[in-house]
Amino acid sequence: MKNTYLTGYFPLISILLFSSAFSIFTVGMTTDFLTQAGILKGMLEFFSEQGIRFALFAAFALVYFMILSALKLIADTVLELALLFFAKDPEGENLKKIRIASVVYLFASLLAFLLTQQFILLVGLFVLASLVYFIWVLVRIYQSLSMLNLIGFMMFILLFWATFLIGILYLFIKLYNSVMASLPS
């Protein structure tokens, strides 16, 4: 008997592993910065180096966990909204078909531990896993959609993420410009 809930914990494990991989890189980068700035030497008078590294790891892991969890929530909502708009599937069979696709993120998160020293490769792996996930979803559900609905489904998801990323980039540029404008000349 096949249990449909077997893969239900894969997203949580993937988020934990990706958060840990990103945190390991960030702790190394932060420790290097604190050493170069001379701050770490002062901190070592009060805490051990392992204690500082562990506290930094816990803080960064929590931040990355929150970011990745929010992205997962947004992605699931957008996917199900796209299915609502474009799939003629009142029983939810398409959701059952694509549930196994979370294994893509699980394998990518395991691979992320090999790349903890290169941030660009970590981000690239995450983006690649997202692209493979998207293609996997399209392959699994294309038979239940007409060509027009499939194009609408793809465009809805792609336009949402493009708008989301451009909006985030715009906010960061706006924040950067306001900080730079507030600095004395």
Helices and strands as residue ranges (DSSP letters): H 10-37, H 39-43, H 49-86, H 93-98, G 99-101, H 102-112, G 113-115, H 119-141, G 142-144, H 147-182
